[in-house]
């Protein structure tokens, strides 16, 4: 069965899913963001097969989300987030908030995040870039954009 090419859809959600919609990809980005940058580290933390990890890393590099950098004279590489990848981690932080609220259960969130600017443990909130007010799905009207089909 042929996979749908979400990257060709006139939809920013579909295009984003084309890059990180496979379940291992967000977990790889999470790990790279916290400093697990080498293949062996990622494999050990995720318990993922070498073949699948190689495919996912190649996909993320091809999409400009990760950059492959040599760290040894032998052909060994570490993976670092690009600017594009760092912004995807911002998206994952929104997912963390949802997961903490709806799925953490009685035990509570598995990870807490301390904000560098104020030193407080906090979470990400969506706000309007123009007025600074909270911005949620019920607060907006979707309008056709210049790239609409």
Buried (B, 14 or more C-beta within 10 A) or exposed (E): EEEEEBEEBEEEEBBBBBBBEBEBBBBBBBBBBEEBBBBEBBBEBBEBEEEEBEBBBEBBBEBEBBBEEEEEEEEEBBBBBBEBBEEBBEBBBEEBBEBBEEEEEEEEBEEEBEEEEEEEEEBBEEEEEEEEEEBEEEEEEEEEEEEEE
